[in-house]
Each structure stands twice: as structure tokens, then as C-alpha cells.
Amino acid sequence: MNRSLTALFAAFEASLVVAIGIAIPLAPLTILWGVQYGFAVDWSTFWRTAVDVWLVGHGVDVRVQLAPEVATSLGLAGADAAFTLTIAALGFALLTVLLGIRAGSRVAETRFRLLGEFVAVTTFAILSLFASLSAVDSLARPSLVQGALFPTMVFGAGVIIGSVRMRRRIKDDAGSSLRDWFNDWPPTLRAITAVSLRGGLSVAAAITAIAALVLAAMFAINFATVVSLYEGLHTEVLGGVTLTVAQIAVLPNLVIWTASWLVGPGFSIGAGSTVSPLATQLGPIPALPIFGALPTGEFAFGFVALAIPIAAGFLVAVTMREWFAHELPGTTTAREIVAAGAGIGVIAGVVLALLAAASSGAAGPGRLELVGPDPLSVFVWAATGTGLAAIGGFFAANVNSSPRPTAESSRTTGTAAPDSSR
């Protein structure tokens, strides 16, 4: 594939990602335009709505002014005033990342990888800007700068991940200078940094996976409540499908909220509300069926949830003990163990706090301007709990039980270094 075909192929991949993302909300809205409104309403209204939904899904701020009749029907104080929608429906961002990984992998297979990546990201940025410009309206105005940058950054991250994965698969040496720079670090610092990154990411992934299972269990337990909320909205079949698509888009947000709930600080749905393992205090909230899975009242066994991140930090440290001991030169000291365990806690806390920040924001007028977990609280709780648990896991695994001679001392004595697992 020559340069021109590579550029054309990359531009097509980027265009396809934008088209798929906007088509997901646009398809049911277009059907609604024909079935319920009989093609009488200007279709551009539904186009702007679909683009706004796609932009919000990537964290773009949208300034909203509700129509008077809609503001009155909500029954929320301050609903008639303009507000900025800042919460991200992360399902769209997740889809863009996955499609970006696919595009990056395909471009990396060509001879002109860097050209393809540049054209793909540039094309995506141009289309994202044009989509943002087309969505500008007196009732909903997205930030044009964010509309061009935020979706592009999400797509670019996916392209980089896909490209790196493909280069590693085909054994491309690109990026070896970075590895060489890391390998030049002092062995102790290199080992502590590596175990902190691997362990912290593993802990964050484990907590998020468990949060997804807990959320699924809550939906199963509260299925009757969810169904009754659907029935109470009196939506037609098409309206129910549209509402379901919208709720699927915020499912990643709910998984992150559940992870914050497991860590300890929980989350809020409106100013003055709290949903945590030990207590739940909710004010008036939108009657969305997805909220029917939320716990209500006192949770007598909430302390069990707090043990999950602690167990994750402990088990990850135990699992990584042999690898950590093997990477360190000589005998592992208590200070190195504490540093590695604390590093795992800090990395896990940073990852979960970033996820919390991405999943929170303003979801409506009035008290709904504060929705989601507090990132700083999530970081403090996660870093403290998982860090202490990781330190305990390293000590419980007896990681420094036996000194290990270095490679040079083994060659001098003519003996092999003992197995670090003994």
C-alpha cells in the first residue's frame, strides 16, 4: 500500500468511527422523527441532538437552556435557568477508544504507519469540529474547542494503543529507546517503579471488574423496581428503546460509581445526597429506570464492601512477590517493600480518581449540577486502603525471607543463585 492509499485508508477509518458514534443516537431519533412526528419537524433538530449526545459522551461541555414547558415538567428548582452539562456518557468514549484501537492496529500494518496515524487523527479532529459547528443552537451550544479536542484525544489514545500492540505483535523495534532509557535506571528504582505500575493497574482493574459484577447483581436484585420505573414513564416502544440506548451509554459511569462505592467515599446524585457502603441519603432524583438499582436506606453489611479493595491490594502483592524479589538485586529490605506497596496504592488511587473525575459532573439544572464521585476522596481512600494492604501482602508473602546473591557473586563462587521462591 503506497502513501496515497495509506492516507485514504486512514481517513476512511477515522470517518467511519465518527459516523458510527453519531449514528447510534441518530438512528432512533430519526425513526422517532418519522413515526411520532410524521416528518413535520425539522430533521436538523434531531441531528443536533444526536451530535450533542455524542459530544457529551466524550466529555464536551454543552450549555443548555431548557424550553419553558420542559423546565416546568421537571419540577426542579432552577430548571428554567441555563446550565452547563459537563457529565460524560462514557459509553460513547469507550466505543471510540475500541474503534480507535482497531484503526491503529490496521494502520500499523502498513508501510507508512506514522503517515496513517497522522491522517487518521487529523481527519477525526476535522470531522469532530464540523459536527460541533453543526450542533450550535440557541437551546444547546457545545464548546467548539472541546468539541474538536476531546473526542480527538479519545480516538488518538485508541490509535496509539492499537498501533503499539500491533508493532509488538510484529516485533517492531520502534520505541526501544524508551525501554533502553528505563533499563538505565538503578535496578532498585526500576524494580519498585515496575511493580508499582503493574500492581497499581492490576488493583484498579480488579476493583473495576468487581464493581461491574456488583452492579449486575444490584440490577438482578432490583429488577422489579427497574421495570416499575419503566412502566411509570408510559413510553411507547420506540421511546423505551431510545431510553434504553441512553442508559446503556451511561453504564460505564455506573460501573465507576460502583467502584467508588466499594472503595468507600461513594458518590452523589445531586447536591446534598450520598450513596456509600455505610449509608444512603437521596433527595429527589430523576425517575430513570437505571437508578432503580441504587441501594436505599442503611446497608447493614456495607463494611464488607470496604474489604474488597483491601483484599485486591493484598492479593496482587502476594501474587507479584516472586517477580518483585527476582527483579531486586541482593536481599529485599523493608524500606523497598514499603516503597513498592505504597507505589501500588498511589497508582491504583490515581487511576480510580481519574476514572471518577471522568464519570462525574453536572447532569442537569439545580441540584443535579453535582453528580458522581469526588475524585480527591476516591484517591485518598483507594491509595490508603490498597497501599497498606499491598505492604501487608508483601510482608505476609515473606518476600525478603532469603538473601539472593547477585549474578556476579554467583559466577565468582561458581554456584547458581537459589530460587527466590524458596
C-alpha positions as CSV (number, residue, x, y, z in Angstrom):
1,M,0.0,0.0,0.0
2,N,1.5,3.3,-1.1
3,R,1.4,6.7,0.6
4,S,-1.8,7.9,-1.1
5,L,-3.7,4.7,-0.4
6,T,-2.5,4.6,3.2
7,A,-3.7,8.2,3.8
8,L,-7.0,7.4,2.1
9,F,-7.5,4.3,4.1
10,A,-6.7,6.1,7.4
11,A,-9.1,8.9,6.6
12,F,-11.8,6.4,5.9
13,E,-11.2,4.6,9.2
14,A,-11.5,7.9,11.1
15,S,-14.6,8.9,9.2
16,L,-16.2,5.6,10.0
17,V,-15.6,5.9,13.7
18,V,-17.3,9.4,13.7
19,A,-20.2,8.1,11.6
20,I,-20.8,5.1,13.9
21,G,-20.7,7.2,17.1
22,I,-23.2,9.8,15.8
23,A,-25.4,7.2,14.1
24,I,-26.1,5.4,17.4
25,P,-28.2,8.2,18.9
26,L,-29.3,9.5,15.5
27,A,-30.9,6.2,14.3
28,P,-33.6,6.0,17.0
29,L,-34.2,9.8,16.9
30,T,-34.7,9.6,13.1
31,I,-37.2,6.8,13.5
32,L,-38.9,8.9,16.2
33,W,-39.0,11.8,13.7
34,G,-40.9,9.8,11.2
35,V,-43.2,7.7,13.4
36,Q,-44.2,10.1,16.1
37,Y,-43.8,13.5,14.4
38,G,-44.7,12.4,10.8
39,F,-41.7,14.2,9.3
40,A,-43.3,17.5,10.2
41,V,-40.5,18.7,12.5
42,D,-37.2,19.9,11.0
43,W,-34.9,16.9,11.0
44,S,-31.9,19.1,11.8
45,T,-33.2,19.3,15.4
46,F,-32.7,15.6,15.8
47,W,-29.2,15.8,14.1
48,R,-28.1,18.5,16.6
49,T,-29.4,16.4,19.5
50,A,-27.5,13.3,18.3
51,V,-24.3,15.3,17.9
52,D,-24.8,16.8,21.3
53,V,-25.2,13.4,22.8
54,W,-22.1,12.1,21.0
55,L,-20.1,15.1,22.2
56,V,-21.3,14.8,25.8
57,G,-20.2,11.2,25.6
58,H,-16.6,12.4,25.2
59,G,-16.7,15.0,28.0
60,V,-17.6,18.1,25.9
61,D,-19.4,20.8,27.9
62,V,-22.8,21.7,26.4
63,R,-24.6,24.9,27.5
64,V,-28.3,24.1,27.7
65,Q,-31.3,26.3,28.0
66,L,-34.5,24.2,28.6
67,A,-37.7,25.2,26.9
68,P,-40.2,26.7,29.5
69,E,-42.6,23.7,29.3
70,V,-39.8,21.2,29.7
71,A,-38.4,23.1,32.7
72,T,-41.8,23.2,34.3
73,S,-42.4,19.5,33.8
74,L,-39.1,18.6,35.6
75,G,-40.2,20.2,38.9
76,L,-36.6,21.1,39.8
77,A,-35.6,24.4,41.4
78,G,-33.7,26.5,38.9
79,A,-34.6,24.3,35.9
80,D,-35.6,27.5,33.9
81,A,-32.1,28.9,34.1
82,A,-29.3,28.0,31.6
83,F,-26.9,25.4,32.9
84,T,-23.8,23.6,31.6
85,L,-23.9,19.8,31.0
86,T,-20.5,18.5,32.0
87,I,-21.0,14.8,32.8
88,A,-19.8,12.4,30.2
89,A,-21.8,9.4,29.0
90,L,-18.7,7.3,28.9
91,G,-20.2,4.5,26.7
92,F,-19.5,6.7,23.6
93,A,-15.9,7.3,24.7
94,L,-15.4,3.6,25.3
95,L,-16.7,2.8,21.8
96,T,-14.4,5.5,20.3
97,V,-11.4,4.0,22.1
98,L,-12.2,0.5,20.9
99,L,-12.7,1.6,17.3
100,G,-9.5,3.7,17.6
101,I,-7.6,0.6,18.7
102,R,-8.9,-1.2,15.7
103,A,-7.9,1.6,13.4
104,G,-4.5,1.9,14.9
105,S,-3.9,-1.8,14.5
106,R,-4.8,-1.7,10.8
107,V,-2.8,1.4,10.1
108,A,0.3,-0.1,11.9
109,E,0.3,-3.0,9.4
110,T,1.0,-0.6,6.5
111,R,4.5,0.6,5.4
112,F,3.7,4.3,6.2
113,R,2.4,3.9,9.8
114,L,3.2,7.4,11.0
115,L,1.5,9.0,8.0
116,G,-1.5,6.8,8.5
117,E,-1.8,7.7,12.2
118,F,-1.4,11.4,11.5
119,V,-4.1,11.4,8.8
120,A,-6.5,9.4,10.9
121,V,-6.2,11.7,13.9
122,T,-6.3,14.8,11.8
123,T,-9.4,13.7,9.9
124,F,-11.1,12.8,13.1
125,A,-10.4,16.2,14.5
126,I,-11.7,18.0,11.4
127,L,-14.9,15.9,11.4
128,S,-15.4,16.4,15.1
129,L,-15.1,20.2,14.7
130,F,-17.6,20.3,11.8
131,A,-20.0,18.2,13.8
132,S,-19.7,20.6,16.8
133,L,-20.3,23.6,14.5
134,S,-23.4,21.9,13.1
135,A,-24.8,21.4,16.6
136,V,-24.7,25.0,17.7
137,D,-28.2,26.2,18.7
138,S,-29.8,28.7,21.0
139,L,-31.1,25.9,23.3
140,A,-27.9,23.8,23.3
141,R,-24.4,25.1,22.5
142,P,-21.4,22.8,22.7
143,S,-17.9,24.1,23.4
144,L,-16.3,24.2,20.0
145,V,-12.7,24.0,21.3
146,Q,-13.6,20.9,23.4
147,G,-15.7,19.5,20.6
148,A,-12.6,19.5,18.4
149,L,-10.1,18.3,21.0
150,F,-11.8,15.9,23.5
151,P,-13.2,13.3,21.1
152,T,-9.9,13.5,19.1
153,M,-7.9,12.9,22.2
154,V,-10.0,9.8,23.0
155,F,-9.7,8.5,19.4
156,G,-5.9,9.3,19.4
157,A,-5.4,7.3,22.6
158,G,-7.1,4.3,21.0
159,V,-5.0,4.7,17.8
160,I,-1.8,4.7,19.8
161,I,-2.8,1.7,21.9
162,G,-3.7,-0.2,18.7
163,S,-0.5,0.8,16.9
164,V,1.7,-0.2,19.9
165,R,0.0,-3.6,20.2
166,M,0.4,-4.3,16.5
167,R,4.1,-3.3,16.5
168,R,4.8,-5.5,19.4
169,R,3.0,-8.4,17.7
170,I,5.1,-8.0,14.5
171,K,8.2,-7.4,16.7
172,D,8.9,-3.8,15.5
173,D,11.8,-2.2,17.4
174,A,10.1,1.2,17.5
175,G,10.1,2.6,21.0
176,S,13.2,0.6,22.1
177,S,14.9,3.9,23.0
178,L,12.3,4.4,25.7
179,R,12.9,0.9,27.0
180,D,16.6,1.4,27.0
181,W,16.2,4.7,28.9
182,F,14.1,2.8,31.6
183,N,16.7,0.0,31.7
184,D,19.4,2.5,32.5
185,W,17.7,3.4,35.8
186,P,19.2,2.0,39.0
187,P,18.0,-1.6,39.5
188,T,16.2,-0.9,42.8
189,L,14.3,2.1,41.4
190,R,13.5,0.3,38.2
191,A,12.0,-2.7,40.1
192,I,10.0,-0.5,42.5
193,T,8.6,1.5,39.6
194,A,7.7,-1.5,37.6
195,V,6.0,-3.3,40.4
196,S,4.1,-0.1,41.4
197,L,2.8,0.4,37.9
198,R,1.9,-3.2,37.2
199,G,0.4,-3.7,40.7
200,G,-1.5,-0.5,40.8
201,L,-3.1,-1.0,37.4
202,S,-3.9,-4.6,38.4
203,V,-5.6,-3.4,41.6
204,A,-7.6,-0.7,39.8
205,A,-8.7,-3.3,37.1
206,A,-9.7,-5.8,39.7
207,I,-11.8,-3.3,41.7
208,T,-13.5,-2.1,38.5
209,A,-14.2,-5.7,37.4
210,I,-15.7,-6.5,40.8
211,A,-17.7,-3.2,40.6
212,A,-19.2,-4.4,37.3
213,L,-20.3,-7.7,38.9
214,V,-21.8,-5.9,41.9
215,L,-23.7,-3.6,39.6
216,A,-25.1,-6.5,37.7
217,A,-26.1,-8.2,40.9
218,M,-27.9,-5.0,42.0
219,F,-29.8,-4.9,38.7
220,A,-30.9,-8.5,39.3
221,I,-32.0,-7.9,42.8
222,N,-33.9,-4.7,42.0
223,F,-35.3,-5.9,38.7
224,A,-38.9,-5.3,39.7
225,T,-38.1,-1.7,40.7
226,V,-36.5,-1.1,37.3
227,V,-39.5,-2.5,35.5
228,S,-41.9,-0.4,37.5
229,L,-40.0,2.7,36.7
230,Y,-40.2,1.9,33.0
231,E,-43.9,1.4,33.3
232,G,-44.3,4.6,35.2
233,L,-42.8,6.7,32.4
234,H,-45.5,5.5,30.0
235,T,-43.2,5.5,27.0
236,E,-44.1,3.9,23.7
237,V,-41.9,1.1,22.3
238,L,-39.7,3.5,20.4
239,G,-39.4,5.8,23.4
240,G,-38.4,2.8,25.5
241,V,-35.8,1.8,23.0
242,T,-34.4,5.3,22.9
243,L,-34.3,5.5,26.7
244,T,-32.6,2.1,26.9
245,V,-29.9,3.2,24.4
246,A,-29.3,6.4,26.5
247,Q,-28.9,4.3,29.7
248,I,-26.5,1.9,28.1
249,A,-24.4,4.9,27.2
250,V,-24.0,5.7,30.9
251,L,-23.4,2.2,32.1
252,P,-19.6,2.7,32.3
253,N,-20.3,5.7,34.5
254,L,-22.4,3.5,36.9
255,V,-19.6,0.9,37.0
256,I,-17.1,3.6,38.0
257,W,-19.6,4.9,40.6
258,T,-19.9,1.4,42.0
259,A,-16.1,1.2,42.2
260,S,-16.1,4.4,44.2
261,W,-18.8,2.9,46.4
262,L,-16.6,-0.1,47.0
263,V,-13.6,2.0,47.8
264,G,-15.5,3.9,50.5
265,P,-16.5,7.5,49.6
266,G,-19.3,6.5,47.3
267,F,-21.0,9.0,45.0
268,S,-23.8,11.6,44.9
269,I,-26.8,12.1,42.7
270,G,-27.4,15.8,43.3
271,A,-26.1,18.2,45.9
272,G,-26.6,17.0,49.5
273,S,-27.1,13.4,48.5
274,T,-24.8,10.5,49.4
275,V,-24.6,6.8,48.3
276,S,-21.9,5.0,50.3
277,P,-21.5,1.5,51.7
278,L,-22.5,2.6,55.2
279,A,-25.4,4.9,54.4
280,T,-27.5,6.2,51.6
281,Q,-29.3,9.6,51.7
282,L,-31.0,10.6,48.5
283,G,-33.2,13.6,47.7
284,P,-35.4,13.9,44.6
285,I,-33.8,12.3,41.6
286,P,-34.9,11.7,38.0
287,A,-37.2,8.7,37.6
288,L,-34.8,6.9,35.3
289,P,-35.1,3.1,35.4
290,I,-31.4,2.7,35.7
291,F,-31.5,4.4,39.1
292,G,-33.8,1.7,40.4
293,A,-30.7,-0.4,41.1
294,L,-29.3,2.0,43.6
295,P,-29.2,0.9,47.2
296,T,-31.5,2.7,49.6
297,G,-31.5,3.2,53.3
298,E,-28.9,1.7,55.7
299,F,-26.8,-1.0,54.3
300,A,-26.1,-3.2,57.3
301,F,-23.2,-5.1,55.8
302,G,-21.6,-2.2,54.0
303,F,-18.3,-2.8,55.7
304,V,-18.0,-6.0,53.7
305,A,-17.7,-3.8,50.5
306,L,-14.8,-1.9,52.1
307,A,-12.8,-5.2,52.4
308,I,-12.9,-5.7,48.6
309,P,-10.2,-3.1,47.6
310,I,-8.1,-4.2,50.6
311,A,-8.3,-7.8,49.5
312,A,-7.4,-6.7,46.0
313,G,-4.3,-4.9,47.1
314,F,-3.3,-7.7,49.4
315,L,-3.7,-10.5,46.8
316,V,-2.0,-8.5,44.0
317,A,1.1,-8.0,46.3
318,V,1.1,-11.7,47.2
319,T,0.9,-12.7,43.5
320,M,3.7,-10.3,42.5
321,R,6.1,-11.2,45.4
322,E,8.3,-13.6,43.5
323,W,8.6,-11.3,40.4
324,F,9.4,-8.3,42.6
325,A,12.1,-10.3,44.6
326,H,13.6,-11.5,41.4
327,E,14.0,-8.0,39.9
328,L,15.7,-6.6,43.0
329,P,19.4,-7.1,43.4
330,G,20.5,-8.7,46.7
331,T,18.3,-9.0,49.7
332,T,15.0,-7.1,49.7
333,T,14.8,-4.6,52.5
334,A,11.7,-3.5,54.5
335,R,12.1,0.0,53.0
336,E,11.9,-1.4,49.5
337,I,8.8,-3.4,50.4
338,V,7.1,-0.3,51.9
339,A,8.0,1.8,48.9
340,A,6.6,-0.8,46.4
341,G,3.4,-1.3,48.4
342,A,2.9,2.5,48.7
343,G,3.6,2.8,45.0
344,I,0.9,0.3,44.2
345,G,-1.6,2.2,46.4
346,V,-0.7,5.6,44.7
347,I,-1.1,4.2,41.2
348,A,-4.4,2.5,42.0
349,G,-5.6,5.7,43.6
350,V,-4.6,7.8,40.7
351,V,-6.3,5.5,38.1
352,L,-9.5,5.3,40.1
353,A,-9.5,9.0,40.8
354,L,-9.1,9.8,37.1
355,L,-12.0,7.4,36.3
356,A,-14.1,9.1,39.0
357,A,-13.3,12.6,37.5
358,A,-14.3,11.4,34.0
359,S,-17.6,9.9,35.2
360,S,-18.8,12.9,37.3
361,G,-20.1,16.4,36.5
362,A,-23.3,18.3,36.0
363,A,-26.2,16.2,34.7
364,G,-28.9,18.8,34.9
365,P,-30.1,22.0,36.4
366,G,-30.3,22.9,40.1
367,R,-29.1,20.3,42.5
368,L,-28.2,17.9,39.6
369,E,-25.1,20.1,38.9
370,L,-23.3,17.8,41.3
371,V,-23.4,14.1,40.2
372,G,-20.9,11.3,40.7
373,P,-18.0,10.6,43.0
374,D,-15.5,13.1,44.3
375,P,-12.1,12.3,42.7
376,L,-10.0,13.5,45.6
377,S,-11.9,11.4,48.2
378,V,-11.6,8.4,45.9
379,F,-7.8,8.9,45.6
380,V,-7.3,9.2,49.4
381,W,-9.5,6.2,50.2
382,A,-8.1,4.0,47.4
383,A,-4.4,4.9,47.9
384,T,-4.6,4.4,51.7
385,G,-6.5,1.2,51.7
386,T,-4.8,-0.6,48.8
387,G,-1.4,0.7,49.7
388,L,-1.5,-0.6,53.2
389,A,-2.9,-3.9,52.0
390,A,-0.2,-4.2,49.4
391,I,2.5,-3.6,52.0
392,G,0.9,-6.2,54.2
393,G,0.7,-8.6,51.3
394,F,4.4,-8.3,50.6
395,F,5.4,-8.9,54.2
396,A,2.9,-11.8,54.5
397,A,4.4,-13.4,51.5
398,N,7.8,-13.2,53.2
399,V,9.3,-11.5,50.1
400,N,12.6,-10.9,51.9
401,S,12.9,-14.3,53.5
402,S,16.2,-15.3,51.9
403,P,19.1,-13.3,50.5
404,R,19.8,-13.8,46.9
405,P,23.4,-13.5,45.6
406,T,23.9,-11.3,42.6
407,A,24.8,-12.7,39.2
408,E,28.4,-11.6,39.6
409,S,28.8,-13.3,43.0
410,S,27.3,-16.5,41.6
411,R,29.8,-16.5,38.8
412,T,32.7,-15.9,41.3
413,T,31.8,-18.7,43.6
414,G,30.7,-21.0,40.7
415,T,27.3,-21.6,42.3
416,A,23.9,-20.9,41.0
417,A,21.7,-18.3,42.6
418,P,19.0,-20.0,44.8
419,D,15.4,-20.0,43.7
420,S,13.8,-16.8,45.0
421,S,10.6,-18.6,45.8
422,R,12.2,-20.8,48.4
